[in-house]
């Protein structure tokens, strides 16, 4: 099985919203089909990395949400999320 690529720093430092916006721009650019093949391949590769970054950000958010706990008496509390 191939090892997943490490995210470049310029992608890993993006917020979810910024990464998603850039990914949407790449998809639109590729859908128009007005880029050269080499540029399309590079854009696709960057898009794949942006998608991975967005998925990681969503997984982190999901873990935080799942740390909301309910006690036996039905009250709601929170518990620190261990994201490490």
C-alpha positions as CSV (number, residue, x, y, z in Angstrom):
1,X,0.0,0.0,0.0
2,X,1.3,3.4,-1.0
3,X,2.1,5.9,1.8
4,X,-0.1,9.0,1.8
5,X,1.7,12.2,0.9
6,X,2.5,14.7,3.6
7,X,0.7,18.0,3.2
8,X,2.9,20.9,2.2
9,X,3.1,23.7,4.7
10,X,1.3,26.2,2.5
11,X,-1.7,23.8,2.5
12,X,-1.5,22.6,6.2
13,X,-1.6,26.2,7.4
14,X,-4.8,27.0,5.6
15,X,-8.1,27.2,7.4
16,X,-10.9,24.8,6.3
17,X,-12.7,27.7,4.6
18,X,-9.7,28.9,2.7
19,X,-8.7,25.4,1.6
20,X,-12.3,24.6,0.5
21,X,-12.4,27.9,-1.5
22,X,-9.2,27.1,-3.3
23,X,-10.4,23.6,-4.0
24,X,-13.6,24.9,-5.5
25,X,-11.6,27.2,-7.7
26,X,-9.5,24.3,-9.0
27,X,-12.6,22.2,-9.7
28,X,-14.1,25.0,-11.7
29,X,-10.9,25.6,-13.6
30,X,-10.6,21.9,-14.5
31,X,-14.3,21.6,-15.4
32,X,-13.8,24.5,-17.9
33,X,-11.1,22.5,-19.6
34,X,-9.2,25.5,-20.6
35,X,-5.8,24.6,-19.1
36,X,-2.9,22.8,-20.6
37,X,-2.4,19.2,-19.6
38,X,0.6,19.8,-17.4
39,X,-1.3,22.6,-15.5
40,X,-4.3,20.4,-15.2
41,X,-2.3,17.6,-13.7
42,X,-0.6,20.0,-11.2
43,X,-4.0,21.5,-10.3
44,X,-5.5,18.0,-9.8
45,X,-2.6,17.0,-7.5
46,X,-3.0,20.2,-5.4
47,X,-6.7,19.6,-5.3
48,X,-6.2,16.2,-3.9
49,X,-4.0,17.6,-1.2
50,X,-6.5,20.3,-0.4
51,X,-9.3,17.7,-0.2
52,X,-7.2,15.6,2.2
53,X,-6.6,18.8,4.3
54,X,-10.3,19.6,4.4
55,X,-11.1,16.0,5.4
56,X,-8.6,16.2,8.3
57,X,-10.1,19.5,9.5
58,X,-13.6,18.0,9.4
59,X,-12.4,14.9,11.3
60,X,-10.8,17.1,14.0
61,X,-14.0,19.1,14.3
62,X,-16.0,15.9,14.6
63,X,-13.8,14.7,17.4
64,X,-14.4,17.9,19.3
65,X,-18.1,17.6,18.9
66,X,-18.1,14.0,20.0
67,X,-16.4,15.0,23.2
68,X,-19.7,16.6,24.4
69,X,-20.9,14.1,27.0
70,X,-24.2,13.3,28.6
71,X,-24.3,12.4,32.3
72,X,-26.6,9.8,33.8
73,X,-29.1,12.4,34.9
74,X,-29.4,13.7,31.4
75,X,-27.3,16.9,31.8
76,X,-24.9,17.9,29.2
77,X,-21.2,18.5,29.8
78,X,-18.0,18.7,27.9
79,X,-14.8,16.9,28.1
80,X,-11.5,18.1,26.6
81,X,-10.7,16.5,23.3
82,X,-7.4,14.8,22.9
83,X,-6.4,15.5,19.3
84,X,-2.9,14.2,19.6
